[in-house]
Amino acid sequence: MIDPTSAVPRWQQAHEILVQRIRAGTYPPGTRVPSVVALAEELGISIPTAQKALRQLREDGLTYTVPGLGSYVADRPRA
């Protein structure tokens, strides 16, 4: 979970949680990752913070976005 006392920014903590879930198979390839709103509620973070975490997943090549449908785990996430 997010540690509000950590020196690590909350978006990075959220990003790491999602990376761990993808690598562990909690979110298998092709499945939808939680929406920004759902992620914000689950982790107790703001919507802009959740957006930044999801944006970083896309930049990392771990997810892709389908406009109007959400973000999905890439079939072959980059290491």
DRENDO-1510 file (C-alpha; in Angstrom, 1 decimal, always signed):
<recs>
REC; n; res; u; v; w
REC; 1; MET; +0.0; +0.0; +0.0 .
REC; 2; ILE; +0.9; +3.6; -0.2 .
REC; 3; ASP; +3.1; +4.9; +2.6 .
REC; 4; PRO; +2.3; +8.6; +3.2 .
REC; 5; THR; +5.4; +9.0; +5.3 .
REC; 6; SER; +7.8; +7.7; +2.6 .
REC; 7; ALA; +10.1; +10.0; +0.7 .
REC; 8; VAL; +9.2; +8.2; -2.5 .
REC; 9; PRO; +6.4; +10.1; -4.3 .
REC; 10; ARG; +3.0; +8.5; -4.1 .
REC; 11; TRP; +2.7; +8.2; -7.9 .
REC; 12; GLN; +6.0; +6.1; -7.9 .
REC; 13; GLN; +4.7; +3.9; -5.1 .
REC; 14; ALA; +1.4; +3.4; -7.0 .
REC; 15; HIS; +3.4; +2.6; -10.2 .
REC; 16; GLU; +5.5; +0.1; -8.3 .
REC; 17; ILE; +2.4; -1.6; -6.9 .
REC; 18; LEU; +1.0; -1.9; -10.4 .
REC; 19; VAL; +4.3; -3.2; -11.9 .
REC; 20; GLN; +4.4; -5.9; -9.2 .
REC; 21; ARG; +0.8; -6.9; -9.9 .
REC; 22; ILE; +1.5; -7.2; -13.6 .
REC; 23; ARG; +4.7; -9.2; -13.1 .
REC; 24; ALA; +2.9; -11.5; -10.6 .
REC; 25; GLY; +0.1; -12.2; -13.0 .
REC; 26; THR; -2.6; -10.4; -11.0 .
REC; 27; TYR; -3.2; -8.5; -14.2 .
REC; 28; PRO; -2.4; -10.9; -17.0 .
REC; 29; PRO; -1.6; -9.8; -20.5 .
REC; 30; GLY; -4.7; -8.4; -22.3 .
REC; 31; THR; -6.6; -7.7; -19.1 .
REC; 32; ARG; -7.8; -4.2; -18.2 .
REC; 33; VAL; -6.0; -2.5; -15.3 .
REC; 34; PRO; -8.1; -0.5; -12.8 .
REC; 35; SER; -9.4; +2.8; -14.0 .
REC; 36; VAL; -7.9; +6.0; -12.7 .
REC; 37; VAL; -10.9; +6.5; -10.3 .
REC; 38; ALA; -10.8; +2.9; -9.0 .
REC; 39; LEU; -7.0; +3.1; -8.5 .
REC; 40; ALA; -7.3; +6.4; -6.7 .
REC; 41; GLU; -10.0; +5.0; -4.4 .
REC; 42; GLU; -8.2; +1.7; -3.8 .
REC; 43; LEU; -4.8; +3.3; -2.9 .
REC; 44; GLY; -6.1; +6.4; -1.3 .
REC; 45; ILE; -4.4; +8.8; -3.7 .
REC; 46; SER; -5.6; +11.6; -5.9 .
REC; 47; ILE; -6.8; +11.2; -9.4 .
REC; 48; PRO; -3.8; +13.2; -10.9 .
REC; 49; THR; -1.5; +10.9; -8.9 .
REC; 50; ALA; -3.2; +7.8; -10.3 .
REC; 51; GLN; -3.0; +9.3; -13.8 .
REC; 52; LYS; +0.7; +9.8; -13.5 .
REC; 53; ALA; +1.2; +6.2; -12.3 .
REC; 54; LEU; -0.8; +4.8; -15.2 .
REC; 55; ARG; +1.0; +7.1; -17.7 .
REC; 56; GLN; +4.3; +5.8; -16.5 .
REC; 57; LEU; +3.1; +2.2; -17.1 .
REC; 58; ARG; +2.4; +3.2; -20.7 .
REC; 59; GLU; +5.8; +4.8; -21.1 .
REC; 60; ASP; +7.4; +1.7; -19.7 .
REC; 61; GLY; +5.6; -0.4; -22.3 .
REC; 62; LEU; +3.7; -2.5; -19.7 .
REC; 63; THR; +0.3; -1.2; -20.8 .
REC; 64; TYR; -1.5; +0.3; -23.7 .
REC; 65; THR; -4.6; +2.4; -23.8 .
REC; 66; VAL; -7.7; +2.0; -26.0 .
REC; 67; PRO; -9.4; +5.3; -26.2 .
REC; 68; GLY; -12.8; +5.2; -24.4 .
REC; 69; LEU; -12.2; +1.7; -23.1 .
REC; 70; GLY; -9.2; +2.0; -20.7 .
REC; 71; SER; -5.7; +0.7; -20.2 .
REC; 72; TYR; -4.7; -2.9; -20.8 .
REC; 73; VAL; -1.7; -5.0; -19.9 .
REC; 74; ALA; +0.6; -5.4; -23.0 .
REC; 75; ASP; +0.8; -8.9; -24.4 .
REC; 76; ARG; +4.6; -8.8; -24.2 .
REC; 77; PRO; +5.5; -6.3; -21.5 .
REC; 78; ARG; +9.0; -4.9; -21.9 .
REC; 79; ALA; +11.4; -6.0; -19.2 .
</recs>
